[in-house]
Amino acid sequence: MVQKRGRGRIMRLKEKYPGVFFDGKDYYTRNADSGRSVYGERTVTVNGKEYRYWDPARSKLSAGIHRGLTKFPIRKNSKVLYLGAASGTTASHISEITENEVYAIEFAERPFRSLIKVSEKRGNLMPVLANARLPVQYRHIVPEVDTIYQDIAQRDQVGIFLKNMSFFNAKIGVLMLKARSVNVSEKPKKVFQRVADELSEYTKIEQAINLKPYEKDHMAFIVKA
Ligand SMILES: C[S@@+](CC[C@H](N)C(=O)[O-])C[C@H]1O[C@@H](n2cnc3c(N)ncnc32)[C@H](O)[C@@H]1O
């Protein structure tokens, strides 16, 4: 795909993973709501199609890609359960990568209102107001899924993740771990090791990626059930 940019520069987009496009420096997803951005990100038009810049400083999954993610966890037909969707920054990109449903769980009402707006033009993004600690609250809405993506800064984030993985029979999991939320006084390195040991008891860790410099004290764990 080729597009002429300002000052005569030619912009090319290559599909790095299905639904994820790369211009040699930055990543993009195809905008499902043409003419509008979700969190102030810029858009580009290439061959008549609009793409949204996927900001690694705003989205941990984009940060993971920039930091060397090789096992991309979302496929074109992945059914996804997203835990801790907030106002939909990352969930909007995920819903533009998969053509299948993305169930976005958020328990705080304020970001949830923005999430609803973002989902209005994205037919496969389903916002669910619920507590991720209690999958029984949303099991009547959410079916079995392929991938669970979790970004919840809570002390019990690993327990929440494993509970949902098992509850929804997910095959792939992405845990965006914030070490300081698990234990504010312990060295992040120690927390990462302890969490890796715990995850290994129930899953196979495919990749663990430190998200610095985009996110301090965060590790992205990509696991297989
Ligand atoms: C770091 S923010 C998520 C940012 C978002 N994943 C993104 O990249 O666009 C964490 C979110 O998790 C939500 N959260 C925390 N604990 C939760 C729980 N038990 N159930 C549901 N949502 C929760 C918070 O309200 C907050 O909006």
The ligand as an SDF file (V2000), in Angstrom:
LIG
                    3D

 27 29  0  0  0  0  0  0  0  0999 V2000
   -4.6760    0.5740   33.2830 C   0  0  0  0  0  0  0  0  0  0  0  0
   -6.3870    0.8140   33.0370 S   0  0  0  0  0  0  0  0  0  0  0  0
   -6.6880    0.0030   31.5090 C   0  0  0  0  0  0  0  0  0  0  0  0
   -6.2250    0.7170   30.2590 C   0  0  0  0  0  0  0  0  0  0  0  0
   -6.7440    0.0050   29.0320 C   0  0  0  0  0  0  0  0  0  0  0  0
   -6.4830   -1.4260   29.1280 N   0  0  0  0  0  0  0  0  0  0  0  0
   -6.1610    0.4850   27.7150 C   0  0  0  0  0  0  0  0  0  0  0  0
   -5.0380    0.1350   27.3580 O   0  0  0  0  0  0  0  0  0  0  0  0
   -6.8710    1.2010   27.0160 O   0  0  0  0  0  0  0  0  0  0  0  0
   -7.0980   -0.3650   34.1520 C   0  0  0  0  0  0  0  0  0  0  0  0
   -8.5930   -0.4080   34.1300 C   0  0  0  0  0  0  0  0  0  0  0  0
   -8.9950   -1.5760   34.8300 O   0  0  0  0  0  0  0  0  0  0  0  0
  -10.1980   -1.2860   35.5160 C   0  0  0  0  0  0  0  0  0  0  0  0
  -10.3500   -2.2910   36.5830 N   0  0  0  0  0  0  0  0  0  0  0  0
   -9.6030   -2.4470   37.7060 C   0  0  0  0  0  0  0  0  0  0  0  0
  -10.0440   -3.4940   38.4350 N   0  0  0  0  0  0  0  0  0  0  0  0
  -11.0880   -4.0170   37.7520 C   0  0  0  0  0  0  0  0  0  0  0  0
  -11.9660   -5.1130   37.9940 C   0  0  0  0  0  0  0  0  0  0  0  0
  -11.8330   -5.8820   39.0930 N   0  0  0  0  0  0  0  0  0  0  0  0
  -12.9300   -5.3700   37.0830 N   0  0  0  0  0  0  0  0  0  0  0  0
  -13.0810   -4.6010   35.9830 C   0  0  0  0  0  0  0  0  0  0  0  0
  -12.2940   -3.5510   35.6960 N   0  0  0  0  0  0  0  0  0  0  0  0
  -11.2990   -3.2600   36.5730 C   0  0  0  0  0  0  0  0  0  0  0  0
  -10.0020    0.1280   36.0100 C   0  0  0  0  0  0  0  0  0  0  0  0
  -11.2290    0.7530   36.3130 O   0  0  0  0  0  0  0  0  0  0  0  0
   -9.2610    0.7650   34.8320 C   0  0  0  0  0  0  0  0  0  0  0  0
  -10.1520    1.4000   33.9580 O   0  0  0  0  0  0  0  0  0  0  0  0
  1  2  1  0
  2  3  1  0
  2 10  1  0
  3  4  1  0
  4  5  1  0
  5  6  1  0
  5  7  1  0
  7  8  2  0
  7  9  1  0
 10 11  1  0
 11 12  1  0
 11 26  1  0
 12 13  1  0
 13 14  1  0
 13 24  1  0
 14 15  1  0
 14 23  1  0
 15 16  2  0
 16 17  1  0
 17 18  1  0
 17 23  2  0
 18 19  1  0
 18 20  2  0
 20 21  1  0
 21 22  2  0
 22 23  1  0
 24 25  1  0
 24 26  1  0
 26 27  1  0
M  CHG  2   2   1   9  -1
M  END
$$$$
